[in-house]
């Protein structure tokens, strides 16, 4: 009699355990999507902070060089080998870039938390691309070596940097107005809702999706021209 009583008690306990496990599974299925969303939002917020630090470095470079901004690439001058803006700004990007081998450091403000840095990522591979139009040195009327910060008459409307990625040359460090479609992927929609963070010349950051990319105002914001500025 005692054996049957113990056996029945064990079976009852097992049923309770199965019920608890079922409840946990149901709750997990409900909460996990919300937790994942919260995690992605946190990554986007951290990315915004990264871009604001990049803006401080960009402005510091400008201050040290009499108001001149770094060009996006020495290719603008027809020079070889190519050297992107990260090389020009390396002293202002510390400690995000190793000054010896010019590698972008993991967990630095040049490494977007939504797009982890690879172990061999170098100065060609920051995860934020400079706008090569206008502020990066290229203009609708040809090219010039430098652009002055004072030429940007509406900095709150002029794009400076954006989440960037190029499949055939991962995160080459700049993006262009002529290749803004999803196929080109020079602007990387890596955040929640297929969106990207856009850093403007005044230091504020906006979040946009591909619909923004096709808007006339957005196209004008690539170029540093009236009414957004006159290079």
LUMMARFI-150089 format. One record per atom (N, C-alpha, C): residue number from 1; chain; x, y, z negated. Coordinates in nm, 3 decimals, decimal comma. Example, Ala and Ser with C-alpha at 12.3 -4.5 7.8 and 13.67 -1.06 7.14 Angstrom:
% LUMMARFI-150089
1|A|1,319|-0,569|-0,780 .
1|A|1,230|-0,450|-0,780 .
1|A|1,320|-0,330|-0,780 .
2|A|1,285|-0,225|-0,708 .
2|A|1,367|-0,106|-0,714 .
2|A|1,290|0,003|-0,787 .
END
This chain:
% LUMMARFI-150089
1|A|0,084|-0,120|0,000 .
1|A|0,000|0,000|0,000 .
1|A|0,088|0,126|0,000 .
2|A|0,190|0,124|-0,078 .
2|A|0,279|0,240|-0,083 .
2|A|0,348|0,263|0,051 .
3|A|0,383|0,151|0,121 .
3|A|0,449|0,162|0,251 .
3|A|0,358|0,230|0,352 .
4|A|0,233|0,193|0,358 .
4|A|0,139|0,252|0,453 .
4|A|0,117|0,399|0,422 .
5|A|0,112|0,431|0,293 .
5|A|0,091|0,571|0,255 .
5|A|0,208|0,658|0,302 .
6|A|0,331|0,606|0,285 .
6|A|0,448|0,682|0,330 .
6|A|0,449|0,695|0,481 .
7|A|0,409|0,588|0,549 .
7|A|0,408|0,590|0,696 .
7|A|0,308|0,690|0,750 .
8|A|0,191|0,694|0,687 .
8|A|0,088|0,789|0,729 .
8|A|0,134|0,933|0,705 .
9|A|0,202|0,956|0,595 .
9|A|0,251|1,090|0,566 .
9|A|0,354|1,133|0,669 .
10|A|0,440|1,038|0,713 .
10|A|0,540|1,068|0,813 .
10|A|0,477|1,103|0,946 .
11|A|0,374|1,031|0,986 .
11|A|0,305|1,059|1,111 .
11|A|0,240|1,197|1,106 .
12|A|0,183|1,233|0,995 .
12|A|0,120|1,364|0,981 .
12|A|0,223|1,476|0,993 .
13|A|0,338|1,458|0,932 .
13|A|0,445|1,556|0,939 .
13|A|0,495|1,572|1,083 .
14|A|0,504|1,463|1,156 .
14|A|0,548|1,468|1,295 .
14|A|0,450|1,547|1,380 .
15|A|0,322|1,530|1,356 .
15|A|0,220|1,605|1,431 .
15|A|0,233|1,754|1,403 .
16|A|0,255|1,787|1,277 .
16|A|0,274|1,928|1,242 .
16|A|0,396|1,987|1,313 .
17|A|0,502|1,908|1,318 .
17|A|0,625|1,953|1,384 .
17|A|0,601|1,978|1,532 .
18|A|0,528|1,890|1,596 .
18|A|0,498|1,906|1,738 .
18|A|0,414|2,030|1,763 .
19|A|0,321|2,057|1,671 .
19|A|0,237|2,176|1,684 .
19|A|0,323|2,302|1,673 .
20|A|0,414|2,302|1,575 .
20|A|0,503|2,418|1,557 .
20|A|0,590|2,439|1,679 .
21|A|0,646|2,329|1,733 .
21|A|0,730|2,339|1,853 .
21|A|0,650|2,394|1,970 .
22|A|0,527|2,350|1,985 .
22|A|0,441|2,398|2,093 .
22|A|0,416|2,548|2,080 .
23|A|0,392|2,591|1,956 .
23|A|0,368|2,734|1,933 .
23|A|0,492|2,816|1,967 .
24|A|0,611|2,765|1,928 .
24|A|0,736|2,834|1,958 .
24|A|0,757|2,846|2,108 .
25|A|0,728|2,738|2,181 .
25|A|0,744|2,740|2,326 .
25|A|0,652|2,843|2,390 .
26|A|0,529|2,848|2,342 .
26|A|0,432|2,944|2,396 .
26|A|0,476|3,087|2,368 .
27|A|0,520|3,112|2,244 .
27|A|0,566|3,246|2,208 .
27|A|0,690|3,286|2,289 .
28|A|0,780|3,190|2,309 .
28|A|0,901|3,219|2,386 .
28|A|0,867|3,256|2,529 .
29|A|0,770|3,183|2,588 .
29|A|0,730|3,213|2,726 .
29|A|0,668|3,351|2,738 .
30|A|0,609|3,398|2,628 .
30|A|0,547|3,531|2,628 .
30|A|0,652|3,640|2,603 .
31|A|0,745|3,614|2,511 .
31|A|0,839|3,716|2,468 .
31|A|0,963|3,728|2,555 .
32|A|1,009|3,620|2,616 .
32|A|1,133|3,624|2,693 .
32|A|1,131|3,726|2,806 .
33|A|1,023|3,733|2,886 .
33|A|1,022|3,837|2,991 .
33|A|1,038|3,978|2,935 .
34|A|0,973|4,001|2,820 .
34|A|0,984|4,132|2,757 .
34|A|1,126|4,157|2,707 .
35|A|1,189|4,054|2,651 .
35|A|1,326|4,068|2,603 .
35|A|1,422|4,091|2,719 .
36|A|1,400|4,021|2,830 .
36|A|1,485|4,041|2,948 .
36|A|1,471|4,182|3,003 .
37|A|1,347|4,233|3,002 .
37|A|1,324|4,369|3,050 .
37|A|1,395|4,469|2,960 .
38|A|1,386|4,446|2,829 .
38|A|1,453|4,534|2,734 .
38|A|1,604|4,533|2,755 .
39|A|1,658|4,414|2,783 .
39|A|1,802|4,401|2,808 .
39|A|1,843|4,479|2,933 .
40|A|1,763|4,470|3,038 .
40|A|1,795|4,540|3,162 .
40|A|1,783|4,692|3,146 .
41|A|1,685|4,735|3,068 .
41|A|1,671|4,878|3,040 .
41|A|1,794|4,928|2,964 .
42|A|1,841|4,847|2,869 .
42|A|1,961|4,885|2,793 .
42|A|2,082|4,897|2,885 .
43|A|2,094|4,809|2,983 .
43|A|2,204|4,817|3,079 .
43|A|2,195|4,945|3,162 .
44|A|2,074|4,981|3,200 .
44|A|2,056|5,103|3,280 .
44|A|2,093|5,226|3,199 .
45|A|2,055|5,227|3,071 .
45|A|2,089|5,340|2,984 .
45|A|2,240|5,349|2,965 .
46|A|2,306|5,234|2,949 .
46|A|2,452|5,233|2,936 .
46|A|2,518|5,284|3,064 .
47|A|2,459|5,250|3,178 .
47|A|2,509|5,297|3,307 .
47|A|2,497|5,449|3,318 .
48|A|2,388|5,503|3,269 .
48|A|2,370|5,649|3,268 .
48|A|2,481|5,714|3,187 .
49|A|2,511|5,656|3,071 .
49|A|2,619|5,708|2,987 .
49|A|2,753|5,702|3,061 .
50|A|2,776|5,593|3,135 .
50|A|2,899|5,581|3,214 .
50|A|2,911|5,693|3,315 .
51|A|2,802|5,718|3,385 .
51|A|2,806|5,820|3,490 .
51|A|2,827|5,959|3,431 .
52|A|2,774|5,983|3,315 .
52|A|2,797|6,114|3,251 .
52|A|2,944|6,130|3,211 .
53|A|3,007|6,022|3,168 .
53|A|3,151|6,029|3,139 .
53|A|3,230|6,052|3,267 .
54|A|3,185|5,990|3,376 .
54|A|3,250|6,012|3,505 .
54|A|3,238|6,157|3,547 .
55|A|3,124|6,218|3,518 .
55|A|3,105|6,359|3,551 .
55|A|3,203|6,447|3,473 .
56|A|3,225|6,413|3,346 .
56|A|3,321|6,489|3,266 .
56|A|3,462|6,480|3,325 .
57|A|3,499|6,360|3,370 .
57|A|3,631|6,341|3,431 .
57|A|3,641|6,418|3,562 .
58|A|3,535|6,416|3,639 .
58|A|3,529|6,487|3,768 .
58|A|3,547|6,636|3,747 .
59|A|3,479|6,689|3,647 .
59|A|3,490|6,832|3,615 .
59|A|3,629|6,866|3,561 .
60|A|3,686|6,776|3,483 .
60|A|3,820|6,800|3,429 .
60|A|3,922|6,808|3,542 .
61|A|3,909|6,722|3,641 .
61|A|3,997|6,727|3,757 .
61|A|3,982|6,862|3,827 .
62|A|3,859|6,904|3,845 .
62|A|3,831|7,032|3,911 .
62|A|3,897|7,147|3,836 .
63|A|3,886|7,146|3,705 .
63|A|3,946|7,251|3,623 .
63|A|4,098|7,255|3,639 .
64|A|4,159|7,137|3,640 .
64|A|4,305|7,130|3,650 .
64|A|4,359|7,166|3,787 .
65|A|4,272|7,161|3,889 .
65|A|4,318|7,190|4,026 .
65|A|4,247|7,312|4,086 .
66|A|4,233|7,413|4,001 .
66|A|4,184|7,544|4,045 .
66|A|4,049|7,537|4,116 .
67|A|3,962|7,451|4,066 .
67|A|3,827|7,444|4,121 .
67|A|3,812|7,351|4,240 .
68|A|3,920|7,290|4,287 .
68|A|3,911|7,198|4,402 .
68|A|3,867|7,060|4,357 .
69|A|3,781|6,998|4,435 .
69|A|3,732|6,864|4,405 .
69|A|3,813|6,759|4,480 .
70|A|3,825|6,640|4,425 .
70|A|3,899|6,534|4,495 .
70|A|3,820|6,485|4,617 .
71|A|3,891|6,456|4,726 .
71|A|3,824|6,398|4,843 .
71|A|3,796|6,252|4,815 .
72|A|3,703|6,194|4,889 .
72|A|3,665|6,056|4,864 .
72|A|3,772|5,957|4,909 .
73|A|3,856|5,997|5,006 .
73|A|3,956|5,905|5,062 .
73|A|4,054|5,985|5,147 .
74|A|4,181|5,946|5,145 .
74|A|4,279|6,014|5,230 .
74|A|4,255|5,986|5,378 .
75|A|4,170|5,890|5,408 .
75|A|4,133|5,865|5,548 .
75|A|4,069|5,988|5,610 .
76|A|4,014|6,072|5,524 .
76|A|3,956|6,198|5,570 .
76|A|4,059|6,282|5,644 .
77|A|4,184|6,266|5,606 .
77|A|4,293|6,342|5,669 .
77|A|4,363|6,262|5,778 .
78|A|4,317|6,139|5,802 .
78|A|4,382|6,053|5,900 .
78|A|4,512|5,994|5,850 .
79|A|4,527|5,988|5,717 .
79|A|4,651|5,938|5,659 .
79|A|4,640|5,789|5,626 .
80|A|4,754|5,722|5,623 .
80|A|4,761|5,581|5,589 .
80|A|4,878|5,561|5,492 .
81|A|4,867|5,477|5,390 .
81|A|4,751|5,394|5,362 .
81|A|4,638|5,474|5,298 .
82|A|4,521|5,415|5,299 .
82|A|4,405|5,481|5,239 .
82|A|4,424|5,490|5,088 .
83|A|4,382|5,601|5,032 .
83|A|4,380|5,616|4,887 .
83|A|4,247|5,680|4,850 .
84|A|4,163|5,612|4,772 .
84|A|4,034|5,666|4,735 .
84|A|4,043|5,764|4,619 .
85|A|3,932|5,823|4,586 .
85|A|3,927|5,926|4,483 .
85|A|3,978|5,879|4,348 .
86|A|3,967|5,750|4,320 .
86|A|4,013|5,699|4,190 .
86|A|4,163|5,725|4,172 .
87|A|4,240|5,716|4,280 .
87|A|4,384|5,740|4,272 .
87|A|4,411|5,885|4,236 .
88|A|4,339|5,978|4,300 .
88|A|4,358|6,120|4,270 .
88|A|4,322|6,152|4,125 .
89|A|4,218|6,085|4,075 .
89|A|4,166|6,117|3,943 .
89|A|4,219|6,027|3,832 .
90|A|4,317|5,943|3,861 .
90|A|4,358|5,840|3,765 .
90|A|4,394|5,898|3,629 .
91|A|4,457|6,014|3,625 .
91|A|4,493|6,074|3,496 .
91|A|4,372|6,123|3,419 .
92|A|4,263|6,147|3,490 .
92|A|4,142|6,196|3,425 .
92|A|4,043|6,083|3,396 .
93|A|4,074|5,964|3,442 .
93|A|3,984|5,850|3,424 .
93|A|4,028|5,758|3,310 .
94|A|4,129|5,800|3,235 .
94|A|4,175|5,718|3,123 .
94|A|4,069|5,715|3,013 .
95|A|4,049|5,600|2,947 .
95|A|4,123|5,475|2,963 .
95|A|4,055|5,375|3,056 .
96|A|3,972|5,421|3,148 .
96|A|3,895|5,330|3,233 .
96|A|3,981|5,260|3,337 .
97|A|4,094|5,323|3,375 .
97|A|4,180|5,266|3,479 .
97|A|4,321|5,248|3,424 .
98|A|4,377|5,131|3,449 .
98|A|4,515|5,106|3,410 .
98|A|4,608|5,192|3,495 .
99|A|4,686|5,282|3,435 .
99|A|4,769|5,374|3,515 .
99|A|4,885|5,305|3,587 .
100|A|4,916|5,181|3,549 .
100|A|5,028|5,110|3,611 .
100|A|4,984|5,033|3,735 .
101|A|4,883|4,946|3,719 .
101|A|4,838|4,867|3,834 .
101|A|4,707|4,918|3,895 .
102|A|4,654|5,026|3,837 .
102|A|4,533|5,091|3,888 .
102|A|4,412|5,000|3,891 .
103|A|4,407|4,904|3,798 .
103|A|4,290|4,818|3,788 .
103|A|4,184|4,883|3,701 .
104|A|4,058|4,866|3,743 .
104|A|3,945|4,913|3,663 .
104|A|3,927|4,818|3,545 .
105|A|3,923|4,871|3,426 .
105|A|3,914|4,787|3,307 .
105|A|3,771|4,745|3,279 .
106|A|3,758|4,622|3,230 .
106|A|3,627|4,572|3,191 .
106|A|3,575|4,655|3,074 .
107|A|3,443|4,670|3,069 .
107|A|3,376|4,745|2,963 .
107|A|3,416|4,892|2,959 .
108|A|3,472|4,943|3,068 .
108|A|3,504|5,085|3,075 .
108|A|3,389|5,161|3,140 .
109|A|3,399|5,293|3,146 .
109|A|3,289|5,370|3,203 .
109|A|3,286|5,364|3,356 .
110|A|3,381|5,296|3,418 .
110|A|3,373|5,271|3,562 .
110|A|3,319|5,132|3,592 .
111|A|3,281|5,059|3,488 .
111|A|3,227|4,924|3,502 .
111|A|3,081|4,923|3,459 .
112|A|2,991|4,912|3,555 .
112|A|2,848|4,911|3,524 .
112|A|2,811|4,781|3,453 .
113|A|2,741|4,787|3,340 .
113|A|2,704|4,665|3,267 .
113|A|2,609|4,576|3,346 .
114|A|2,543|4,631|3,446 .
114|A|2,453|4,551|3,529 .
114|A|2,525|4,483|3,644 .
115|A|2,657|4,508|3,656 .
115|A|2,735|4,453|3,767 .
115|A|2,877|4,432|3,718 .
116|A|2,904|4,319|3,651 .
116|A|3,031|4,298|3,581 .
116|A|3,154|4,313|3,670 .
117|A|3,260|4,365|3,612 .
117|A|3,387|4,383|3,682 .
117|A|3,455|4,247|3,699 .
118|A|3,509|4,221|3,817 .
118|A|3,585|4,099|3,839 .
118|A|3,726|4,118|3,786 .
119|A|3,795|4,008|3,762 .
119|A|3,927|4,015|3,698 .
119|A|4,031|4,084|3,786 .
120|A|4,008|4,084|3,918 .
120|A|4,106|4,144|4,009 .
120|A|4,060|4,277|4,066 .
121|A|3,966|4,339|3,998 .
121|A|3,910|4,463|4,049 .
121|A|4,013|4,576|4,036 .
122|A|4,042|4,645|4,146 .
122|A|4,142|4,751|4,143 .
122|A|4,081|4,886|4,176 .
123|A|4,166|4,983|4,208 .
123|A|4,116|5,119|4,229 .
123|A|4,021|5,130|4,348 .
124|A|4,020|5,030|4,436 .
124|A|3,923|5,031|4,545 .
124|A|3,786|4,990|4,496 .
125|A|3,781|4,941|4,373 .
125|A|3,658|4,877|4,327 .
125|A|3,592|4,939|4,205 .
126|A|3,578|5,070|4,200 .
126|A|3,493|5,125|4,095 .
126|A|3,349|5,089|4,131 .
127|A|3,263|5,088|4,036 .
127|A|3,125|5,048|4,064 .
127|A|3,033|5,168|4,083 .
128|A|3,096|5,285|4,094 .
128|A|3,023|5,408|4,124 .
128|A|3,088|5,473|4,245 .
129|A|3,010|5,500|4,348 .
129|A|3,064|5,557|4,469 .
129|A|3,047|5,708|4,474 .
130|A|3,150|5,777|4,523 .
130|A|3,141|5,922|4,542 .
130|A|3,066|5,952|4,671 .
131|A|2,988|6,057|4,669 .
131|A|2,921|6,106|4,789 .
131|A|3,027|6,163|4,882 .
132|A|3,052|6,095|4,994 .
132|A|3,157|6,145|5,083 .
132|A|3,112|6,262|5,169 .
133|A|2,984|6,299|5,159 .
133|A|2,932|6,410|5,238 .
133|A|2,946|6,540|5,160 .
134|A|3,011|6,637|5,216 .
134|A|3,020|6,768|5,150 .
134|A|3,118|6,767|5,035 .
135|A|3,073|6,722|4,918 .
135|A|3,160|6,728|4,800 .
135|A|3,278|6,633|4,811 .
136|A|3,265|6,526|4,891 .
136|A|3,375|6,433|4,908 .
136|A|3,472|6,476|5,015 .
137|A|3,441|6,584|5,086 .
137|A|3,531|6,639|5,186 .
137|A|3,478|6,635|5,327 .
138|A|3,387|6,541|5,358 .
138|A|3,331|6,536|5,493 .
138|A|3,214|6,634|5,502 .
139|A|3,198|6,701|5,615 .
139|A|3,088|6,794|5,635 .
139|A|3,025|6,771|5,771 .
140|A|2,909|6,830|5,790 .
140|A|2,839|6,815|5,918 .
140|A|2,913|6,885|6,031 .
141|A|3,006|6,975|5,996 .
141|A|3,081|7,050|6,097 .
141|A|3,226|7,001|6,110 .
142|A|3,251|6,880|6,063 .
142|A|3,386|6,827|6,067 .
142|A|3,436|6,799|5,927 .
143|A|3,565|6,796|5,908 .
143|A|3,622|6,762|5,778 .
143|A|3,711|6,875|5,727 .
144|A|3,722|6,882|5,597 .
144|A|3,814|6,977|5,534 .
144|A|3,881|6,905|5,418 .
145|A|4,000|6,952|5,381 .
145|A|4,077|6,880|5,281 .
145|A|4,014|6,885|5,143 .
146|A|3,963|7,000|5,105 .
146|A|3,904|7,012|4,974 .
146|A|3,775|7,092|4,980 .
147|A|3,692|7,068|4,880 .
147|A|3,573|7,149|4,860 .
147|A|3,578|7,208|4,720 .
148|A|3,552|7,333|4,708 .
148|A|3,552|7,400|4,578 .
148|A|3,421|7,374|4,505 .
149|A|3,431|7,361|4,374 .
149|A|3,312|7,344|4,292 .
149|A|3,219|7,463|4,308 .
150|A|3,276|7,580|4,328 .
150|A|3,196|7,702|4,344 .
150|A|3,112|7,701|4,471 .
151|A|3,145|7,614|4,567 .
151|A|3,067|7,605|4,689 .
151|A|2,933|7,535|4,669 .
152|A|2,920|7,464|4,560 .
152|A|2,796|7,391|4,533 .
152|A|2,701|7,487|4,463 .
153|A|2,614|7,549|4,540 .
153|A|2,529|7,655|4,485 .
153|A|2,409|7,602|4,408 .
154|A|2,369|7,477|4,434 .
154|A|2,257|7,416|4,361 .
154|A|2,302|7,279|4,309 .
155|A|2,387|7,277|4,207 .
155|A|2,442|7,150|4,158 .
155|A|2,337|7,052|4,107 .
156|A|2,224|7,102|4,061 .
156|A|2,120|7,012|4,010 .
156|A|2,051|6,935|4,121 .
157|A|2,076|6,973|4,247 .
157|A|2,014|6,905|4,360 .
157|A|2,116|6,835|4,450 .
158|A|2,244|6,844|4,413 .
158|A|2,349|6,785|4,495 .
158|A|2,400|6,656|4,432 .
159|A|2,390|6,546|4,505 .
159|A|2,434|6,416|4,455 .
159|A|2,586|6,408|4,455 .
160|A|2,643|6,358|4,345 .
160|A|2,788|6,344|4,333 .
160|A|2,831|6,197|4,339 .
161|A|2,772|6,114|4,254 .
161|A|2,807|5,971|4,248 .
161|A|2,679|5,889|4,236 .
162|A|2,690|5,761|4,271 .
162|A|2,575|5,672|4,263 .
162|A|2,624|5,529|4,247 .
163|A|2,539|5,442|4,193 .
163|A|2,570|5,299|4,190 .
163|A|2,601|5,253|4,332 .
164|A|2,716|5,189|4,351 .
164|A|2,760|5,160|4,487 .
164|A|2,815|5,020|4,501 .
165|A|2,797|4,962|4,620 .
165|A|2,850|4,829|4,651 .
165|A|2,846|4,807|4,801 .
166|A|2,955|4,754|4,856 .
166|A|2,960|4,721|4,998 .
166|A|2,999|4,574|5,011 .
167|A|2,913|4,489|5,067 .
167|A|2,940|4,345|5,071 .
167|A|3,072|4,308|5,137 .
168|A|3,107|4,375|5,246 .
168|A|3,229|4,337|5,317 .
168|A|3,355|4,400|5,256 .
169|A|3,339|4,494|5,166 .
169|A|3,452|4,553|5,093 .
169|A|3,399|4,596|4,957 .
170|A|3,378|4,499|4,867 .
170|A|3,303|4,524|4,744 .
170|A|3,340|4,654|4,673 .
171|A|3,237|4,734|4,650 .
171|A|3,249|4,863|4,581 .
171|A|3,368|4,943|4,629 .
172|A|3,364|4,984|4,754 .
172|A|3,477|5,055|4,815 .
172|A|3,498|5,194|4,759 .
173|A|3,405|5,243|4,679 .
173|A|3,432|5,367|4,608 .
173|A|3,363|5,490|4,663 .
174|A|3,286|5,477|4,769 .
174|A|3,213|5,592|4,821 .
174|A|3,092|5,542|4,899 .
175|A|3,002|5,633|4,931 .
175|A|2,887|5,596|5,012 .
175|A|2,860|5,707|5,111 .
176|A|2,786|5,675|5,217 .
176|A|2,763|5,774|5,321 .
176|A|2,618|5,784|5,361 .
177|A|2,578|5,900|5,407 .
177|A|2,440|5,924|5,446 .
177|A|2,399|5,838|5,565 .
178|A|2,494|5,799|5,649 .
178|A|2,459|5,725|5,770 .
178|A|2,433|5,578|5,743 .
179|A|2,455|5,530|5,622 .
179|A|2,439|5,388|5,594 .
179|A|2,370|5,370|5,459 .
180|A|2,246|5,412|5,452 .
180|A|2,175|5,409|5,324 .
180|A|2,068|5,302|5,320 .
181|A|2,053|5,223|5,426 .
181|A|1,952|5,118|5,429 .
181|A|1,993|4,998|5,347 .
182|A|1,897|4,910|5,314 .
182|A|1,926|4,791|5,233 .
182|A|2,033|4,703|5,296 .
183|A|2,041|4,698|5,429 .
183|A|2,141|4,616|5,496 .
183|A|2,281|4,665|5,471 .
184|A|2,299|4,798|5,469 .
184|A|2,430|4,854|5,444 .
184|A|2,472|4,838|5,299 .
185|A|2,375|4,850|5,210 .
185|A|2,398|4,828|5,066 .
185|A|2,511|4,911|5,010 .
186|A|2,541|5,026|5,074 .
186|A|2,644|5,112|5,019 .
186|A|2,596|5,179|4,891 .
187|A|2,465|5,188|4,876 .
187|A|2,406|5,229|4,750 .
187|A|2,341|5,105|4,691 .
188|A|2,382|5,067|4,572 .
188|A|2,346|4,937|4,515 .
188|A|2,229|4,950|4,418 .
189|A|2,115|4,897|4,458 .
189|A|1,997|4,897|4,372 .
189|A|2,008|4,782|4,272 .
190|A|2,086|4,803|4,168 .
190|A|2,120|4,694|4,077 .
190|A|2,041|4,694|3,948 .
191|A|1,957|4,794|3,929 .
191|A|1,885|4,805|3,803 .
191|A|1,740|4,759|3,814 .
192|A|1,675|4,750|3,702 .
192|A|1,539|4,700|3,693 .
192|A|1,447|4,770|3,792 .
193|A|1,369|4,692|3,866 .
193|A|1,280|4,748|3,966 .
193|A|1,350|4,784|4,095 .
194|A|1,468|4,724|4,119 .
194|A|1,547|4,754|4,239 .
194|A|1,574|4,904|4,251 .
195|A|1,631|4,960|4,145 .
195|A|1,662|5,102|4,142 .
195|A|1,810|5,125|4,115 .
196|A|1,854|5,248|4,141 .
196|A|1,993|5,286|4,118 .
196|A|1,997|5,418|4,042 .
197|A|2,106|5,439|3,969 .
197|A|2,128|5,565|3,899 .
197|A|2,204|5,662|3,990 .
198|A|2,156|5,785|3,998 .
198|A|2,217|5,889|4,080 .
198|A|2,268|6,001|3,989 .
199|A|2,398|6,028|3,996 .
199|A|2,458|6,136|3,918 .
199|A|2,467|6,261|4,004 .
200|A|2,414|6,371|3,953 .
200|A|2,415|6,498|4,026 .
200|A|2,530|6,586|3,976 .
201|A|2,561|6,687|4,053 .
201|A|2,678|6,769|4,025 .
201|A|2,669|6,848|3,894 .
202|A|2,550|6,865|3,842 .
202|A|2,537|6,935|3,714 .
202|A|2,548|6,841|3,596 .
203|A|2,563|6,710|3,623 .
203|A|2,582|6,612|3,516 .
203|A|2,459|6,534|3,477 .
204|A|2,342|6,567|3,530 .
204|A|2,224|6,489|3,495 .
204|A|2,213|6,368|3,587 .
205|A|2,143|6,265|3,539 .
205|A|2,129|6,139|3,612 .
205|A|1,981|6,110|3,636 .
206|A|1,950|6,069|3,758 .
206|A|1,814|6,030|3,794 .
206|A|1,813|5,885|3,842 .
207|A|1,697|5,819|3,826 .
207|A|1,680|5,681|3,871 .
207|A|1,586|5,680|3,990 .
208|A|1,630|5,617|4,101 .
208|A|1,549|5,614|4,223 .
208|A|1,553|5,476|4,287 .
209|A|1,450|5,447|4,370 .
209|A|1,448|5,325|4,448 .
209|A|1,466|5,358|4,595 .
210|A|1,444|5,260|4,685 .
210|A|1,470|5,281|4,827 .
210|A|1,376|5,383|4,890 .
211|A|1,257|5,401|4,832 .
211|A|1,165|5,499|4,890 .
211|A|1,224|5,639|4,881 .
212|A|1,302|5,665|4,777 .
212|A|1,369|5,795|4,764 .
212|A|1,473|5,813|4,874 .
213|A|1,536|5,702|4,912 .
213|A|1,643|5,708|5,011 .
213|A|1,594|5,756|5,147 .
214|A|1,469|5,731|5,177 .
214|A|1,417|5,768|5,309 .
214|A|1,351|5,906|5,310 .
215|A|1,343|5,969|5,194 .
215|A|1,280|6,101|5,187 .
215|A|1,371|6,207|5,246 .
216|A|1,313|6,307|5,311 .
216|A|1,391|6,413|5,374 .
216|A|1,477|6,489|5,274 .
217|A|1,421|6,512|5,156 .
217|A|1,498|6,586|5,055 .
217|A|1,621|6,507|5,013 .
218|A|1,605|6,374|5,001 .
218|A|1,719|6,292|4,961 .
218|A|1,830|6,299|5,064 .
219|A|1,794|6,294|5,192 .
219|A|1,894|6,303|5,298 .
219|A|1,966|6,437|5,290 .
220|A|1,892|6,542|5,265 .
220|A|1,954|6,674|5,251 .
220|A|2,047|6,679|5,131 .
221|A|2,015|6,603|5,028 .
221|A|2,096|6,604|4,907 .
221|A|2,230|6,533|4,924 .
222|A|2,245|6,454|5,031 .
222|A|2,378|6,397|5,057 .
222|A|2,473|6,508|5,100 .
223|A|2,423|6,594|5,190 .
223|A|2,508|6,697|5,248 .
223|A|2,513|6,820|5,159 .
224|A|2,627|6,878|5,150 .
224|A|2,642|7,001|5,073 .
224|A|2,614|7,119|5,166 .
225|A|2,487|7,141|5,193 .
225|A|2,450|7,247|5,287 .
225|A|2,324|7,318|5,236 .
226|A|2,290|7,431|5,299 .
226|A|2,174|7,509|5,258 .
226|A|2,049|7,422|5,266 .
227|A|1,955|7,440|5,169 .
227|A|1,963|7,532|5,055 .
227|A|2,038|7,474|4,935 .
228|A|2,097|7,354|4,951 .
228|A|2,164|7,291|4,838 .
228|A|2,308|7,338|4,820 .
229|A|2,361|7,406|4,917 .
229|A|2,497|7,456|4,904 .
229|A|2,556|7,484|5,040 .
230|A|2,664|7,555|5,045 .
230|A|2,729|7,587|5,172 .
230|A|2,879|7,565|5,158 .
231|A|2,933|7,456|5,219 .
231|A|3,075|7,425|5,200 .
231|A|3,166|7,529|5,262 .
END
